[in-house]
């Protein structure tokens, strides 16, 4: 009997093949979006949660004006020693240094890979239970010994039997492999090789290097909030002249949350964007289910005669329910199969974008079973509701609610997508107070013996407009320094010391980056006691007219001679930072910055030519020189990476929703025309023209579109207004956007219903009535 029900279900799918295919595609795409987004969320929230005592592990961080994303996890190594000795709440602690970018290593046979490098000690190894597969721990004590993970060894040599072999780092320095380690997977701490142990140990008693990350493992029962307060209250200072103690303003971030938190500057996408995409996938599924349920119930009502005949022929209520349930679930199951196929199809692209690895099919299957259960839950109230509405004369109410829902979701997605696109375009092209277009930077030039010669060669390129040397670039930010001012003209008694950012400037830097000087003048390079400040720094010091006023740093006076308009070189959600522009070629307050960078302004559209020529000159004429060439505009575009990903995801979802709504309307109009054939024929007999019949349908669906717009547009405005408020510079939500979206959806609806109603209206009324 069950097999017979499946045959009938398959025949009905063929009978209503257009509607069935539309329903399957909509559900499959919605399932794919929902499953992948939730897989991504689960992957992001499970980093480092498998370690022993992971719920008690915290990484130390603090807010920092010197970091572009506003946070710093950097601390000096001796801080970890104090944490272990002076805080009984700490069970274990480790300090380590992990390179932000991957490091290139190769073999003598020139097999090369890029992987993460780490420097640490036995405390790190113990805390995260890293075992030595083979070899010894000499890599912790020697600079010419390294340890590789098993995966790195296989990538480089094709085997883990590599003890005694050599690798060459990106500085052409050789090191001998003395150990093979078990790797850390799905972790913020993952690495490919471990080296420079002697160099690392030199910093264990030195407070001058704050580039180490510190992780503490608290004892069971320790309150992290109370421990954080105790840290801030700790009064020990590195130097008596220091203003703050060692752990001032130090905060705790659970290690399991670090990966998707704002503290992690290397995250690929903002976490709440993943949540939005998951909600979007869920809405697509809900729209598809409502659309399918409406079609299913409409088709069931058209089959009343068939159902009554089955009852006369002996079919029980249970049998009829089984028949209808199988027909209903048949589409859902086929949608699941298509959805799993879509997951397999987009998996490579998805993994490249998200970094999600491992077997995802088991979890995807669980999500599908959840959708299947949800569809069953929705079926019962729909059937009950449909029967009640039929008795009360509102037999089409559920169908109208379904259309309104689909249109509202489509309008909402379109509105959000347009605002996001508009904001990305605005941020990419608006004036942020400095010039980033057609500018490049050569940094990390080492050795720099031929610095001036290289700069002169670049000046001679036909694609080069201007070259400035002996300064630090605004982006990438290669030099970071700040200082405390304990007094200034007009300072009130209750105002705290100020901690602005220092920037290295000269008469060439401001015009090069097109930074606007609002008041005053640019100091000469020799005038070390004369500085410029930006608008935010003026507010920090409480100065309405700062030119001519003095700042004091331990009784050393500095005169403000210029006021600069605020500019934004940080991510667009971070406000302008208070900046002091200090004159000086290579040294600021005793800090030596080398020869700076080579700043290049090239002719429009000549980036590829410039890059090719720079690479050619440095590769062939200065092969021993290491360098990094960056396009400033591309670097700023990296700040918008999350927004671009979100736009792509929502664009895809918006297109799917529009198609579901359009084809859903087409399907419902088709069924409605079938049900109202006699009504249409009678209207024609009574003198109605085809345009009158067409107008009858258009009015009905336009009313539904207006209701959907009343729901979607206010909701979209509230959502996008709050989203835009997180940005310093914001695009406007113009009135034309509403009219444009409404007009587009109106055209889609007219296209969907015109052809089908036109066909129905052109039928011979005599033939219809005779049938």
BELFENQUI-V544886 format. One record per backbone hydrogen bond with DSSP energy under -1.0 kcal/mol. NH is the residue of the N-H (numbers start at 1). CO is the residue of the C=O. Records with the same first field share a line. If there is no record, write none. Layout:
# BELFENQUI-V544886
NH=CO ; CO
This chain:
# BELFENQUI-V544886
5=1
6=2
7=3
8=4
9=5
10=6
11=7
12=8
13=9
14=10
15=11
16=12
17=14
20=16
21=17
22=18
23=19
24=20
25=21
26=22
27=23
28=24
29=25
30=26
31=27
32=28
33=29
34=30
35=31
36=32
37=33
38=34
39=35
40=36
41=37
42=38
43=39
44=40
45=41
48=186
49=46
54=51
56=53
57=54
58=216
59=253
60=214
61=251
62=72
64=70
70=67
72=62
75=212
79=76
80=77
82=78
83=79
84=80
85=81
86=82
90=87
91=217
92=217
94=215
96=213
97=119
99=117
103=115
105=113
106=168
107=111
110=107
113=105
115=103
118=193
119=97
125=121
126=122
127=123
128=124
129=126
130=125
133=180
134=180
136=178
140=137
141=138
142=138
146=176
147=194
148=179
149=192
150=181
153=149
154=150
155=151
156=152
157=153
158=154
162=160
164=177
165=162
167=175
168=106
169=173
172=169
175=167
176=144
177=165
178=146
180=134
181=148
182=131
192=116
193=116
194=147
195=118
197=142
200=196
201=197
202=198
203=200
204=201
206=203
212=75
213=96
215=94
216=58
217=92
218=56
219=89
222=219
227=223
228=224
229=225
230=226
231=227
232=228
233=229
234=231
242=239
246=236
248=245
250=247
251=61
253=59
255=57
257=254
261=258
264=261
273=270
275=271
276=272
277=273
278=274
279=275
280=276
281=277
282=278
283=279
284=280
285=281
286=282
287=283
288=284
289=285
290=286
291=287
292=288
293=289
294=290
295=291
296=292
297=293
298=294
299=295
300=296
301=297
302=298
304=301
307=303
308=304
309=305
310=306
311=307
312=308
313=309
314=311
315=310
320=316
321=317
322=318
323=319
324=320
325=321
326=322
327=323
328=324
329=325
330=326
332=328
333=329
334=330
335=331
336=332
337=333
338=334
339=335
340=336
341=337
342=338
343=339
344=340
345=341
346=342
350=346
351=347
352=348
353=349
354=350
355=351
364=360
365=361
366=362
367=363
368=364
369=365
370=366
371=367
372=368
373=369
374=370
375=371
376=372
377=373
378=374
379=375
380=376
382=378
383=379
384=380
385=381
386=382
387=383
388=384
389=385
390=386
391=387
392=388
394=389
397=394
400=396
401=397
402=398
403=399
404=400
405=401
406=402
407=403
408=404
409=405
410=406
411=407
412=408
413=409
414=410
415=411
416=412
417=413
418=414
419=415
420=416
421=417
422=418
423=419
424=420
425=421
426=422
427=423
428=424
429=425
430=426
435=513
440=600
441=630
442=598
443=628
446=626
451=448
454=450
455=451
456=452
457=453
458=454
459=455
460=456
461=458
465=601
466=601
468=599
478=476
483=500
485=498
487=552
489=550
491=488
495=492
498=485
501=578
502=481
503=580
505=582
510=506
512=508
513=509
515=510
518=563
519=563
521=561
527=524
528=526
530=527
531=559
532=581
533=562
534=579
535=564
538=534
539=535
540=536
541=537
543=538
548=560
549=546
551=558
552=487
553=556
556=553
558=551
559=529
560=549
561=531
563=519
564=533
565=516
568=432
574=571
580=501
581=532
582=503
588=591
591=588
593=586
596=593
597=471
598=442
599=468
600=440
601=466
602=438
603=463
606=603
610=606
611=607
612=608
613=609
614=610
615=611
616=612
617=613
618=614
619=615
620=616
621=617
625=622
626=446
628=443
630=441
632=439
635=631
636=632
637=633
638=634
639=636
640=637
641=638
644=640
645=641
646=642
647=643
648=644
649=645
650=646
651=647
652=648
653=649
654=650
655=651
656=652
657=653
658=654
659=655
660=656
661=657
662=658
663=659
664=660
665=661
666=662
667=663
668=664
669=665
670=666
671=667
672=668
673=669
674=670
675=671
676=672
680=676
681=677
682=678
683=679
684=680
685=681
686=682
687=684
688=683
693=689
694=690
695=691
696=692
697=693
698=694
699=695
700=696
701=697
702=698
703=699
704=700
705=701
706=702
707=703
708=704
709=705
710=706
711=707
712=708
713=709
715=711
716=712
717=713
718=714
719=715
720=716
721=717
722=718
723=719
724=720
725=721
726=723
727=724
728=572
734=732
739=735
740=736
741=737
742=738
743=739
744=740
745=741
746=742
747=743
748=744
749=745
750=746
751=747
752=748
753=749
754=750
757=753
758=754
759=755
760=756
761=757
762=758
768=764
769=765
770=766
771=767
